[in-house]
Amino acid sequence: MRIAVDAMGGDYAPREVVSGAVKAARELPNITDLFLVGDESAIKAELARCGTVPDSIKIRHASQVVEMGEAPALAVRRKRDSSIGRAVDMVKAGEADAVMSAGNTGAVVAAATLKLRTLEGVDRPAIAAVMPTRGAHPLVLVDAGANIDCEPRMLGQFAAMGSVYSRVILGRENPVVGLLSIGGEDIKGNEITKETFSLLQGSPLNFRGNVEGHDLFEGKTDVAVTDGFVGNIVLKTSESTGLALGHWLKEEFKKNWIRLMGCMLLRGALLALKSRMDPESYGGAPLLGVNGVCIITHGSSSHRAIYHAIRVAGESVHHHLNQEIAAQIAALDTSL
């Protein structure tokens, strides 16, 4: 299995990216080639810090970097030798089975869409974000930011792709799909959600109906479908709430020594809670619907997040994720 990694993408690149990639090369035996794409001298300098480097690690030089603040599509077109563009090119040319990046999300989406195109039957690719719930299984939120304006047909495809990801990668046997709206009743929502409701109701998916914001973390829904505008707001609000909760807990525990002692007694539970809420363990967000496996992870990703993103990229290839998505999309089209 061959994975192309954008070594220059992210707030802490290339150091954290290279460290995570080396860890993946050491611990994931199914990865035969792990290509670090970016400035060769910078990558070699970081590899030198990692001690003995597995033979599966290889370098592909790219002279340019797409910065976080650049206009995505324009940067992809102008910077033809960017690390993001070259990594995606490797998948297009058949030199790699998957691509992973912690760089400019819009640029990754643009490069993958322009260069790899979409799977047959897919109108637009979508970002699927995996989020923790009160239950034993995480939630797939799709779309989490790739498409601001969506039509009902697109939302139906997002539901199908998210359902496949939940089943194939997260192990849910028959994923429950919910449509994010402002009320649980089928008459609630705008015209797009109402039309999407009817479409999903007649589909082969395990459609629960409308779900509200407070339903997302209950653990009763496996896939929540929405447009990228709402989905991105939900994702970032949830992330900031988790950070705020951690900050509030620290503040309260530090107020007196009795609380500090209580914190020590609760240490195991608090660490378990932190681990459960840790987004880095989920392996980034797949860009579903493109003709190739593409994993996008947060710009602030540590080496641990990079490792898990590479792991999920490998699992997606191993379990033939795109073939499963194509089959589900075909079944969805038949039901429309």
N, C-alpha and C positions, 0 to 999 in steps of 0.2 A: 504494500500500500504506500502511495506516494503523496505527501502533503507539502504544498507550497505555503510558506509563512511570510507575510509582510513584516520583515524585521525592523522596519523604520516607522511603523505605525503605532501611535499611542504616546501618552504623556511621558512614559519612562523608557521609551525605545532608544537604542536597541538593547539596553542592558537587561530589562525584565523579560523582553521577548526572547532573547537568546537564552537566558537562564531557563525559562519555561520550556523552550524547545529542546534543550539538552536533557532536561528532566524527562520529557516525553520520549526522547530517543532512547534513554536508558531503561525506562520502565514499561514502554508499550511495544511488545515484541512484534505486533502485526504491522508496524510501520517500518518499511524497508528503506525508504528514502525520505528525508526531511530537508527540504530546500529552504534555506534562509535567503530571502530576496531583499537586496538593498546595498548600501555602501559596503564594498568588500573590506576595506581597511577597518572601518568601524566594527563590522561584524567579527573580523579576526581578532581585534583587540578584546572584545567581550568573550570570545571563545577561549582566549588565553587565560581568562580568569576562572574558567570552569573546570580546570584540570584536564583529565583524560576525556576526550570527546569521542563519542561513538562514531564508527565509520559511516553510519547512515546519515550523518549531518553533512550537508553540502551547501555551497554558497553559489548564488546567482547574482551577479553584480547588476545594480540599477543605480543610475547616477542622480535621480531626482526623487523628491519626497513631496507628497501632497500634504500640505499643512492643514490643521484642523479648521482654520477660518476661511479656507478657499472655497469658491463656488464649485460644487462637486463635478457636474458635467463638463464645465469649462476646463477645470483642472485636468480631468481625465483626457480630454482631447488635446490640450496644449502640452502636457507633460507626458509624452509618449514613453519616456524611459523611467517612469515613476515606479517605486517598489510595489504599489498597489496594482498598477496596470500590468507590470511584468509577471506578478504572481498569478493574476487571472489569465494572462496569456498562456501560462504553462498548462493550465487546465484546458483551455481551448485547443491547444496543440496536442493534447493527450500525453504530455510529459508529467502531469500530476493528476491525482484523482480528486483532490479537494484543495481549497484555498482558505486561509484563515488570516484575519486582520483585526487589529485593535486601532486602526487609523480612522480617518474621516469617514463616518458611516455613509454619508451621502455619496462620497466618491466610490466606496466599495459597491454600493447598490448600483450606481451608474456604470461602473466598469463591468460588473458581472452581467447586468442587463444588456449593455451594448455589445459586449464581446461574446458572451455565452448564449444570449437570447433566452427565451422562456421555453419551458416544456410544452409539448403539443397540448392545446386546449387551455393553457393558462394565459390569461390576459395580462396580468401584472404580478410580479413576484411580491412577497410579503415577508416582513420580519416577524419571527415568532420569539417572544420573550417567555422564558420559563420562570414562574414565580412560586414561592412557597405558599402553602395553605394550612388551615387548621387540621386537615386530614393527613393521611399518610402519603398522599400523592400530590405532586405539584400541578400548577395550572399553566396551560399554554395560552398566552395572550397574543392574538394575531388580528390585525397588523399592528405592530408596535412603532411604526414610524416611516415606512417606505412610501405610503400612498396617502396623501392628504385628502383628496376627493375621490370617493369610490361610488360605484354603481352596485345595485343589488347582486348582479351576476358575479362581480368581483368578490363581494363579501361571501357569497356562496362558495367560491373557489377557495377563499382563505379558510373557511370552515373545513372544507375537505382536506386541505393540506395540513392544517393544524391537527386534525383528527388522526391523520396518518403519522405525523411526528409523535403525537402522544402515544399511539399504539406501538410503533416500531422502535422508537428510541427510549420512551419512558415506561414502556411495558403495560399500558392500560389496554385491557382486552377489547373493550367496546366503549371507547371514549364518549363521555357525555358532552354534547356541544350546547353552548348557550349563546344567545345574541345579546350583547350589551345594549341596554336601553334605559329609559327613565321610569319603567314600571314593569312588573311581571306579567301583566295582562297583554294579550296579543293586540289590543287596540292602542296600546301606548307606543310612543315614539314618533319620529318624523316619517315622511313618505318613503324614504329609502329603507329605514328599518322595518316598516310595515310590509313593504314588498319583499324584503329579504326574508322576513318571517315566513311568508307564504311559500317562498322558494325552498327554504330549509325544511319546512313542514312536509313537503312532498318529496324530499330527497331520501336516499338510503342511509343517511347519517343518523346517529342516535341523538336527535335534537330534543333538548329539554324545553326550549321556548326562550322567552326573554329572561335576562338576569340583570339585576341592578348592581351598582358598585359594591354594596355591602354583601352581596352574594359571592364575590370573587374569592374570598379567603375562607369560605366555609368548607371547601373540600368536596362539595357535591357536584361541581362542574369541572371537567377536564380541559375544555377548550372554550375560551371566551372570544367571540368574534366582534370586531369593530373596525372602523377606518383608522388610518395611521395617525390622524390628528388627535382623536380621542385616545387611542391606544398609547401614544407617546406621552400624553399628559398623565394617564393612569400610571404608566410605568415609572415616570420620574417622580410623581407625587408619592408613590409607594416607597421608592428608594429613599426619598428625603424624609419620609415619616419614620422609616427604620433608623436612619442616622440620628434624627431628633430624639427618638426614644432612647437610644444608647447614650446620648448626651444628657438627657434628663435623669436617667438612672445614675450616672456618674455624679451629677450635681447633688442629688438627694443623698446618695451614700456617703458623700464627703462632708455632710453638714455636721456630723458629730461622731464620736468614737463608737457609740453603741451601734449606729448604722453601719460603720465600717466593719465591726465585728460580725454583724449580720450578713454583710456582703461576703466575708470570708466563708461563712457557713453555707452561703448560697452559691459559692464559686462554681461548683460542678453544674448546677442547673443553669446558671448564667452563661457558662461556656457552651452548654448544649443549645441554649436558645440562640446564641450568636451564630453557632454553626448552622442551625436550621434556617436562619435568615440570611445566610451568606450567599450572595448572588454568584460569587466566583466559583462555587462548587458545581453550578449547573452547566458550565461550559459554553457560555456565550449564547448568542441568538442566531439561529440559522436563517439564511435568506432563502425561503422556500419558493420553489417554482422556476428557478433558473436551471439551465441545462448543465448542471455541474454542482457539486457540493460546495457551499460557501458559508463560512461561519464568521460572524461579526461579534467581537467582544468589546467591552467598555474601554474607552480611551485611557482610563486610570488603572487598567488591569495590572496586577502584579504577576510575577512568574507563575504563581499558583493558578491564576485565572487563565493564563496562556496555556499551561499544561492541560487543563480541563477542556479548553476550547479545541485543542489538537486532538484530545481523546474523543470528543464528540464528533469531530470531523471524520476520524477513523471509523467510529461506530456507524455513522451515516453511510459511509461507503460500503462497509461490511454488510450492513443490513439492506442494501439496495434501496435506499430511501427514495430516490427519484423515480425508480421503476414503480414503487408502491404508490407514489403520488400520481403518476401518469395513469395508473389503473383506476385510482379513486376519482380522478377528474373525469375520466371517460364514463365511469358509472354515474357520476353527477350529471354529465351532459345528457345521458340517456334518459334520466328521470325528469329533465326540464320540459 
